[in-house]
Amino acid sequence: MFENDKVQVAHITLKPGEQLKKHVTPRDVLFYVLEGTGIVEIGEEKKEVGKDTLIGSPAKIPHRWYNQSAGTLTVLLLKLS
């Protein structure tokens, strides 16, 4: 979507039953749920979140998203430098 030397902005869409692989990013990341509900796992903590929720994920901490709902999950992400 957008990228410069300070921030990278993108979005992810997960259909029901989809999930992302656990991964680590070298930068802090902010996630903002645009649509649906899902489960975010950051380190050892899992939390169910819904629309209009903002979540922070520190750099170098494993994280991933799950969509175990019946609807689409759409998340805006901002990778900060």
C-alpha positions as CSV (number, residue, x, y, z in Angstrom):
1,M,0.0,0.0,0.0
2,F,2.6,2.6,1.1
3,E,6.2,2.6,2.2
4,N,8.9,5.1,3.1
5,D,12.0,5.1,5.4
6,K,9.8,5.5,8.5
7,V,6.8,3.3,8.0
8,Q,5.4,0.5,5.8
9,V,1.6,0.3,5.5
10,A,-0.2,-2.8,4.2
11,H,-3.3,-4.9,4.9
12,I,-4.0,-8.6,5.3
13,T,-7.3,-10.4,4.6
14,L,-7.9,-13.8,6.1
15,K,-11.0,-15.9,5.0
16,P,-12.7,-18.1,7.6
17,G,-10.2,-20.8,8.7
18,E,-7.1,-19.1,7.4
19,Q,-4.1,-18.2,9.4
20,L,-0.7,-16.7,9.0
21,K,2.5,-18.5,9.8
22,K,4.2,-17.4,13.0
23,H,7.0,-15.0,12.1
24,V,9.3,-12.3,13.4
25,T,9.7,-8.7,12.0
26,P,12.7,-6.5,12.7
27,R,10.4,-3.5,13.4
28,D,7.6,-2.7,15.8
29,V,4.2,-3.3,14.2
30,L,0.8,-1.8,14.9
31,F,-2.3,-3.8,13.8
32,Y,-5.7,-2.2,13.4
33,V,-8.7,-4.5,12.8
34,L,-10.8,-3.0,10.0
35,E,-13.4,-5.9,9.6
36,G,-14.3,-9.1,11.5
37,T,-12.9,-10.8,14.5
38,G,-9.8,-12.9,14.9
39,I,-7.1,-14.2,17.2
40,V,-3.7,-12.5,17.4
41,E,-0.8,-14.3,19.0
42,I,2.2,-12.2,20.1
43,G,4.9,-14.1,21.9
44,E,3.1,-16.6,24.2
45,E,-0.1,-14.4,24.5
46,K,-3.2,-15.0,22.4
47,K,-6.1,-12.6,22.3
48,E,-9.4,-12.5,20.5
49,V,-9.9,-9.1,18.9
50,G,-12.6,-7.4,16.8
51,K,-13.3,-4.4,14.6
52,D,-11.7,-1.1,15.7
53,T,-9.1,-2.8,17.9
54,L,-5.5,-1.5,17.9
55,I,-2.7,-4.0,18.8
56,G,1.0,-3.4,19.2
57,S,3.6,-6.0,18.5
58,P,7.2,-5.3,19.5
59,A,10.1,-5.9,17.1
60,K,11.7,-9.4,17.1
61,I,8.8,-11.1,18.9
62,P,7.1,-13.9,17.1
63,H,3.5,-13.2,16.1
64,R,0.6,-14.4,13.9
65,W,-3.1,-14.1,13.1
66,Y,-5.9,-16.7,13.0
67,N,-9.4,-16.3,11.6
68,Q,-11.6,-18.9,13.3
69,S,-14.8,-16.9,12.7
70,A,-17.4,-17.3,10.0
71,G,-16.6,-14.0,8.4
72,T,-13.7,-12.2,6.7
73,L,-10.9,-10.7,8.9
74,T,-9.2,-7.6,7.5
75,V,-6.3,-6.0,9.4
76,L,-4.4,-2.8,8.5
77,L,-0.7,-3.1,9.6
78,L,1.9,-0.4,10.1
79,K,5.6,-1.5,10.4
80,L,7.4,1.3,12.1
81,S,11.1,2.2,11.8
